[in-house]
Amino acid sequence: MNLIYEKCGDYLIPNLIPDPEPEGELRKFGLMRKSYLENHRRAFMQGCCYRAN
């Protein structure tokens, strides 16, 4: 992994970019988790934390 730094004043701050998550189909427990979140944690589903396929 190659780190690139950005100079901010006297400090060097690393530009940390996460690797993209692999796209794939949801299996049994993934579908169960998605169903649970849709029914019981609607705020979580509407936020930016969970992407719907």
mmCIF file of the C-alpha atoms, coordinates in Angstrom:
data_MODEL
# 
_entry.id   MODEL 
# 
loop_
_atom_site.group_PDB 
_atom_site.id 
_atom_site.type_symbol 
_atom_site.label_atom_id 
_atom_site.label_alt_id 
_atom_site.label_comp_id 
_atom_site.label_asym_id 
_atom_site.label_entity_id 
_atom_site.label_seq_id 
_atom_site.pdbx_PDB_ins_code 
_atom_site.Cartn_x 
_atom_site.Cartn_y 
_atom_site.Cartn_z 
_atom_site.occupancy 
_atom_site.B_iso_or_equiv 
_atom_site.pdbx_formal_charge 
_atom_site.auth_seq_id 
_atom_site.auth_comp_id 
_atom_site.auth_asym_id 
_atom_site.auth_atom_id 
_atom_site.pdbx_PDB_model_num 
ATOM 1  C CA . MET A 1 1  ? 0.000   0.000   0.000  1.00 0.00 ? 1  MET A CA 1 
ATOM 2  C CA . ASN A 1 2  ? 1.389   3.359   -1.033 1.00 0.00 ? 2  ASN A CA 1 
ATOM 3  C CA . LEU A 1 3  ? 0.635   6.257   1.303  1.00 0.00 ? 3  LEU A CA 1 
ATOM 4  C CA . ILE A 1 4  ? 0.315   9.784   -0.019 1.00 0.00 ? 4  ILE A CA 1 
ATOM 5  C CA . TYR A 1 5  ? 0.650   12.648  2.433  1.00 0.00 ? 5  TYR A CA 1 
ATOM 6  C CA . GLU A 1 6  ? -0.918  16.096  2.340  1.00 0.00 ? 6  GLU A CA 1 
ATOM 7  C CA . LYS A 1 7  ? 0.860   19.017  3.963  1.00 0.00 ? 7  LYS A CA 1 
ATOM 8  C CA . CYS A 1 8  ? -1.387  20.943  6.332  1.00 0.00 ? 8  CYS A CA 1 
ATOM 9  C CA . GLY A 1 9  ? 0.587   23.722  7.996  1.00 0.00 ? 9  GLY A CA 1 
ATOM 10 C CA . ASP A 1 10 ? 3.658   22.076  9.532  1.00 0.00 ? 10 ASP A CA 1 
ATOM 11 C CA . TYR A 1 11 ? 2.082   18.615  9.595  1.00 0.00 ? 11 TYR A CA 1 
ATOM 12 C CA . LEU A 1 12 ? 1.955   15.822  7.044  1.00 0.00 ? 12 LEU A CA 1 
ATOM 13 C CA . ILE A 1 13 ? -1.450  14.116  7.129  1.00 0.00 ? 13 ILE A CA 1 
ATOM 14 C CA . PRO A 1 14 ? -1.901  10.789  5.315  1.00 0.00 ? 14 PRO A CA 1 
ATOM 15 C CA . ASN A 1 15 ? -4.674  10.561  2.727  1.00 0.00 ? 15 ASN A CA 1 
ATOM 16 C CA . LEU A 1 16 ? -6.289  7.329   3.860  1.00 0.00 ? 16 LEU A CA 1 
ATOM 17 C CA . ILE A 1 17 ? -8.712  5.891   1.327  1.00 0.00 ? 17 ILE A CA 1 
ATOM 18 C CA . PRO A 1 18 ? -10.221 2.486   2.166  1.00 0.00 ? 18 PRO A CA 1 
ATOM 19 C CA . ASP A 1 19 ? -10.264 -0.274  -0.409 1.00 0.00 ? 19 ASP A CA 1 
ATOM 20 C CA . PRO A 1 20 ? -13.686 -0.660  -2.037 1.00 0.00 ? 20 PRO A CA 1 
ATOM 21 C CA . GLU A 1 21 ? -15.823 -3.435  -0.600 1.00 0.00 ? 21 GLU A CA 1 
ATOM 22 C CA . PRO A 1 22 ? -16.331 -6.353  -2.947 1.00 0.00 ? 22 PRO A CA 1 
ATOM 23 C CA . GLU A 1 23 ? -19.717 -6.521  -4.624 1.00 0.00 ? 23 GLU A CA 1 
ATOM 24 C CA . GLY A 1 24 ? -21.471 -9.805  -4.108 1.00 0.00 ? 24 GLY A CA 1 
ATOM 25 C CA . GLU A 1 25 ? -24.788 -11.357 -3.421 1.00 0.00 ? 25 GLU A CA 1 
ATOM 26 C CA . LEU A 1 26 ? -26.119 -11.619 0.103  1.00 0.00 ? 26 LEU A CA 1 
ATOM 27 C CA . ARG A 1 27 ? -26.247 -15.095 1.512  1.00 0.00 ? 27 ARG A CA 1 
ATOM 28 C CA . LYS A 1 28 ? -28.565 -16.473 4.209  1.00 0.00 ? 28 LYS A CA 1 
ATOM 29 C CA . PHE A 1 29 ? -27.258 -14.480 7.183  1.00 0.00 ? 29 PHE A CA 1 
ATOM 30 C CA . GLY A 1 30 ? -26.776 -11.341 5.108  1.00 0.00 ? 30 GLY A CA 1 
ATOM 31 C CA . LEU A 1 31 ? -30.422 -11.479 4.015  1.00 0.00 ? 31 LEU A CA 1 
ATOM 32 C CA . MET A 1 32 ? -31.528 -12.135 7.605  1.00 0.00 ? 32 MET A CA 1 
ATOM 33 C CA . ARG A 1 33 ? -29.508 -9.117  8.796  1.00 0.00 ? 33 ARG A CA 1 
ATOM 34 C CA . LYS A 1 34 ? -30.951 -6.921  6.053  1.00 0.00 ? 34 LYS A CA 1 
ATOM 35 C CA . SER A 1 35 ? -34.496 -8.000  6.931  1.00 0.00 ? 35 SER A CA 1 
ATOM 36 C CA . TYR A 1 36 ? -33.879 -7.301  10.625 1.00 0.00 ? 36 TYR A CA 1 
ATOM 37 C CA . LEU A 1 37 ? -32.489 -3.838  9.906  1.00 0.00 ? 37 LEU A CA 1 
ATOM 38 C CA . GLU A 1 38 ? -35.400 -2.990  7.610  1.00 0.00 ? 38 GLU A CA 1 
ATOM 39 C CA . ASN A 1 39 ? -37.961 -4.016  10.234 1.00 0.00 ? 39 ASN A CA 1 
ATOM 40 C CA . HIS A 1 40 ? -36.338 -2.931  13.492 1.00 0.00 ? 40 HIS A CA 1 
ATOM 41 C CA . ARG A 1 41 ? -33.658 -0.326  12.729 1.00 0.00 ? 41 ARG A CA 1 
ATOM 42 C CA . ARG A 1 42 ? -35.183 1.910   10.086 1.00 0.00 ? 42 ARG A CA 1 
ATOM 43 C CA . ALA A 1 43 ? -32.993 4.905   10.968 1.00 0.00 ? 43 ALA A CA 1 
ATOM 44 C CA . PHE A 1 44 ? -29.918 2.786   10.325 1.00 0.00 ? 44 PHE A CA 1 
ATOM 45 C CA . MET A 1 45 ? -31.253 1.702   6.942  1.00 0.00 ? 45 MET A CA 1 
ATOM 46 C CA . GLN A 1 46 ? -32.002 5.288   5.904  1.00 0.00 ? 46 GLN A CA 1 
ATOM 47 C CA . GLY A 1 47 ? -28.534 6.505   6.878  1.00 0.00 ? 47 GLY A CA 1 
ATOM 48 C CA . CYS A 1 48 ? -25.349 6.267   4.886  1.00 0.00 ? 48 CYS A CA 1 
ATOM 49 C CA . CYS A 1 49 ? -24.076 3.244   6.780  1.00 0.00 ? 49 CYS A CA 1 
ATOM 50 C CA . TYR A 1 50 ? -25.924 0.578   4.796  1.00 0.00 ? 50 TYR A CA 1 
ATOM 51 C CA . ARG A 1 51 ? -26.253 0.276   1.041  1.00 0.00 ? 51 ARG A CA 1 
ATOM 52 C CA . ALA A 1 52 ? -29.230 -1.532  -0.377 1.00 0.00 ? 52 ALA A CA 1 
ATOM 53 C CA . ASN A 1 53 ? -28.657 -3.618  -3.497 1.00 0.00 ? 53 ASN A CA 1 
# 
